[in-house]
Amino acid sequence: MPSAIQGQIVLNFNLFIFLDLWLDYFCPMISVFLKKTVGSRVALGHPWVFGNEIGRMEGEAQGGEIAEVKSHDGKFIGRGYINPKSQITVRILTRDKNEPINEGFFFSRILQAWEYRKKIGYTRNCRLVFGEADFLPALIIDKFDRYFVIQTLALGMEVWKPAIVRALEEIFQPSGIYERNDVPVRELEGMTQIKGFLSAPFDPLVLIEENGLRFEVDLANGQKTGYFLDQQDNRRWLAHIAGGADVLGAFCYTGTFELHAAHYGARSVLGLDISENAVAQANRNARLNGLESVCRFEAVNAFDVLKQWSRDGRQYDVVMLDPPAFTKSREQVPKALAGYKEINIRGMKLLKKGGFLVTSSCTNLVSPELFLQTIDQAARDAKKRLRQVTFQSQSPDHPILRGLENTHYLKFFIAEVC
């Protein structure tokens, strides 16, 4: 680390130690005491404190302040931000009683996240901060070369957004920073949806490289933060099965899987997506890589098309299914599983004997075990046998924090269908 940055960290740390001592004296911190019967989950490491787990509170919280979390008998557990309007009342940032929550804290955590990505080889395009898995709950930062996209999904993190932007500017000297807080979950925190520039304005349609291919990323209008970085490793698996194949990709979005299949030698590739804007971008990506003679994309309802084409007897060597999350609530999980089962039955029926099914699920509410069970049920109903090729999760720049199930969300499965 450059000595100038080290010196700045020390300066910030000392300054905020003084400020924290001053605030503790004149503005006592809010204290949250957990109920005796539920305290162990949080004490053992989970960063979320739900409202019904709180026994009592000392001090009045308006929302966004830092609060101390304590056991029912007053033992220190951690310190985090509080929001009485949220079902998740406190999200813990630190379990070190001597660590202050200040601008230097966020600088240090983001720097630690960057050092981790560098160690595991994810530097050019990566998820720089993955919320709870990087000990910064409700903060998402995606890095697209020299451009960054931020999501602050809880009020307590929103308060520190200026500090987060300054940290990115100091560590990376980025070409641009964009905010994609146009997500409904913010409304549960009492915040509005918003998106826009957090730096000087720039063209939000940027180009990135992945596995030897180039892709447009629409930071302003694309899904999520504009691009699905979590599948970047999984797309390389197509190199083993795409050569000489006729490939169908459903829910293709901007064509990343489809273009990888073409890049790895597919004879023909057809991508389907309901979004005309996504299909237009997929076609631009095909031209960008000189693959428009192999790849074509159509704006259709993939659910309907899969059903009709399986009845028509169409056959492919590879069928790829990458649908959106079918549920965001536990109550809707049975319905989501029925949806996953149905599209995978249709996908299997579209495969030639010995063809390959490539299928994914991106909701953390469906566990890996439950996802595989659903695929197995689909195979039985389709009267097919599956020979597993691989079963993967998200790329390691989206780290899985053991014991925190919402950080393990992506399931990626390839099987030969017999």
N, C-alpha and C positions, 0 to 999 in steps of 0.2 A: 504494500500500500504506500503511495507517495507520502513523504513526510508532511507535506502541507495539509493533506487530508487528515492524517493522524493528529496533527496539531489542532485542526479545527474540531475534530471529535472531542479531544480533551477539553478544549475551550468551551464547547457547547455543554459537555457533561458537567464541568465545574459550575458554569453559569446556572444551569437548571437545577443542580443540587441546591444552590443557594435559594433560587426561586421557590423550589418545593418546600424547603424548610420554612421560608417566609409564609407561604400559603398554608402550610400545616398549622402554623401558629395563629394566623389571623382568620383563616377560612378552613375549619376542620373538615377533613375528608368524609364523604358519605360512607357509612359502614352498613354492609348487608350481612345479616346473620342467617345461615341456612337452618332449615329444620333438621332436627336430630336424625329423623328417619330417612332423609334423602341426601345427606351431606357427603356420603362416601363416593358417589359417582363423580362429583366435582373434585373432591379431595384427591381422587386417584388419577386426575389428569384431564377430564373432559372440560373444554373451555366455556361451555354454555351453562348459564344459570337461568332456569325458567321461573316465571313469576310464582307458580305454585310450589316452588321449592324454598321460597323465602319465608322465614319465620317472623322476622322483624327487621326494621331498618332504622338507622340513626341518621338524621339529616334529611333534607328535602331535595329530591332529584327532579330537575326540570327536563333532563334528557341531554345526553352527550358528555356529562361530567365523568370524571374518574372516580371510581368507588372501590373500597376494599371489601373483599369477600372473606367472611370468617365462618368458622364452625359455630354450632349452636352455643358452645361454651367460650367463644371468643378467640380461638386460635386462628392465626393468619393463614389463609389459603392462597389468595392471589389478589391481583389488582387489575381492574379493567374498566371499560366504559359502560355506562348504565343508560337505559331508556325505559322508563315506566310504561310507555305506550306499546312496547314490543313484547311479544310472547317470550322472546329470549331477552330477559330483563338485563342481564349482565353478560358481557363477553370478556373473558379473562385474557389479558395481554401478557402478564408476567406473574411468576410465582416466587420471584425474588423480592423479599420485603425491602431490600435496599436499592432496588432499581426504580428510578423515577420514570414516569411517563411524560415525556417532553419531546421537543423536536429532535434532539439527539437520539432518543430511543428509536424513532422511526427511521432516521438516517442509518443507524446501526443495523436494524433488522433488515432493511432493504439491501444494505451492503452484504450482510450475511447470506441473504437469498441469492444474490448475484455470485458470490464466491462458491456457493453450493452448485449452481448451474455450470460454472466454469469447470469445477472438478469433474462433473459427470458428462461434460462435452456438449452442453446446450448453450450456445452463446449468440449465434446470429439471429435466429428466430426462436423464441421460447416463451413459456409462461414464467415470467420473472418472479411473481408473487402469487401463490395459490392459497390465499386466505388462511384458514386454520392450520393447514399443513406447513405453512411458513410462520406460524405463530403471530399472524396479523389477521385476526378474524374479520371476515366480510370485506377484505380488500383483494381485488384482482388487478394485476398488472401484466399485460402482454407486451412483449418486445418484438417488433417487426423491423429487424435490422436497426436503423437509427430512429425509428418512430415507436411511440409508446401509447398504449390505450389503457385507461384507468377505469375501474368501477369501484365506487365506495358504496357498499350495499347496506350499511347500517349507519344510524345517526352518529354514533360515537366515532366511526371512521371518517365520516363526512366532515366533522369538526377539524380533523387533522389533515384534510386534503391539501391545504397550502403547504404544509410541512412536507408532505409526500412529494408534491411537485418540485419543491426546492431540492429535496434529496436526489430526485432523478436528474435534475439539471446539474447538480454538483458532481454526481458520480459519472454520468454518461455524456453530458453536453449534447443532448438529443437534437435531431432535426425538427422534431415536433412532438407534442403531447396532446392527445384527444381524450375527451371524457365520454364514455358510453353508459351513462346512468339513466338511459331510457328503458328501465326495467320495472315491472309492476311491484317487485318485492320491496322497493323503496317506500311504497305507499303504506306498507305494513309498519314501517318505522316512523310514519308521520311526515315523510318527505315527498317532494314532487319528483316526477321524472324529468330528466334534463340531459342534453348532450351538447357538445361543442368543444371549442379549442381551449386548452389550458396553457397554450404557448402562443407565439405569434401564428396567425393563420397560415395554412399550407394546403396543398392539394391532398385531400384525404384518400385518393385512389393511388395506392402505392404498389410497387412490385417487390415480390420476395422470390427467393430461390429455395427449392426443396427437392432433394434427391435428384438433382440434375435437371429439374423442370422449373419454369417460371410461372408465377401466378399473380393475378391482380388481387389485391385485398382492399375492399371498400371499408375503411375504418369508420366512416360516418353512417353507412346504411346497411352494411352486411349484418348477418346474424351474429348474436353475441358481441364479440369484439371485432368481427369482420372475417375471421378465419378460424378453422378448427385445428389448432396446433396439436391437440392431444392425440391425433391419429397419425402423426408424421412418421412414426416408426412402423406402425401397422401397415401403412401403404406400401412399404417395401416388400411385404410378404407376397405381393402380387407378382413379383419377379419369378417366383417358383411355379406359378400356375397359369400365367396369362399368355405365354408364348404360343402363337398360332391359334388362339381361342377366339370364338365369338362370345362377346361379353355383353351382359345386360346389367346396368346399374340403376337401381330405383332409389329415389330420394337423393339424387346426386348432388344437389346444391350447386356449387360452381365447378363441379367436375374433377375434383382432385383425385379421387380413386379411379375414375374412368381414364383420365389422362395418364396416370401411372400405368394402368393396364396397357394402354396403347404404347407408352414408352418402353414397356417390357416385352413388346412384340405381339400384342393381340392382333388378330386378323381384322376384326371389326368391333367397334364399341358403340353402344347406344345408351345414353343417359336420360333418365326421366325425372322431372321435378315439376311441382305445381306452380312454382314461382317463375313468371316470365322474365323477371329481372335476373334471377339466378341463372336461368338457361342462357340468357344473352351474355352474361359474364362467362359462363362455361364455354360458349362458342368463341368468345374473345381469347380465353385461355388456350383453346385448341389452336387458334391461329398463331398465338404468341409462341407456341412450341412447334409449329409446323406439323401438327397432327390432325388438321381438319379433314384430311382424306380418309382417316381411320375412325375418328370420333364424330358423332353427331348427337345433338341433344334436342329433346322435345319437351315442351311445356304441357304436361298432362297430369291428371290425378293418378298417381302411381298405384293407389289401392285398387281403383277400378280397372286399370290396364292390366295389372298382374292377374286379376281374377279372370278377365276376358281372354287374355292370351293363353292362360293355362287351359282354358276350355277349348281354345282354338288349336291346341297342340303345338304351339311354338316351342322350340328347343334351343338351348344355349349351352356352351361349355362351362361358362362361369356366370353365376348370378350373384350380384352384390346388393345387400340391403342395409342402408344406413339411415333409418327413420329418426325423426325427432323424438324427444322424450314424450312418451304417451301419458305421463302423469307427473304432477308436482305435489300430490297429496297421498297419504297412505290409504285413504278411503277409496281412491280410484285405482289402486294396484291391481285388483282382480280384473278390472276392465282393461287395464294396460296389458296384462299378461295375455288376455284373450286376443288383443290386437297383435302382439308379437307372434303368438302362435299362428294366427290366420295368415299374416304376410309371409311367414316362413314356410307354411304349407304350400302357398302359391309359388314361392320361389323354388322349392324343391320340385314341384311338378313341372317347372319350366326347364329343368336341367336334363341334359342327356345322361344316360347311365355312365357313371364314372366322372361326371362333371363336379364342379366345386361350388359350394355355397359359402359365401362370405357375408357374415351377418353381425350386426352390432346393436348394442343398447347403451344409451347414455344417461339413464336415470339411476341415481344412487339408491332409490327406493326399491329397486329390483336387485337383489343380491346376485353375485355370480352363480351361486348354487341354484337359485330360483330361475335364473335366465337359462342355464343349461337344462334344467328340468323341462322348461317350456319348449326348448328346441327339440328335446327328446320326444315330447308328446306330439309335436308337430310332425316329426319323422314317422312315428307310429301311425298317425292319422293319414299321412301321405303314402303309407306302406313303403317306406324307404329305410335303408340302413345308413348310418353315418360312420365314417372313419375319420376321426379327428386328425387334423393337420396341426393346428395350433390354437391355443386359447390365451389371449393376452388382455392386458388392461391399458390404461393411458400411458403415454410416454413419461419417463421419469422426471421431466421438468414440471409435471403435475404430480408431485410426490404424494404417496399414500401414507398418512400418519396412522400407524397401527393403533387400533382401539377407537378410531374415529371414523365411523362407517361412511359418512357423507364425503370423505376424501377419496373413497374407492368407488368410483361411479361408472367407469367405462368398461364394457365387456365386448371383446372382439374375438370372433370364432370363425375358423375356416374348417370345413369338413368336406371329404369326398362323399358324394351321395351315390349309394349303390342300390 
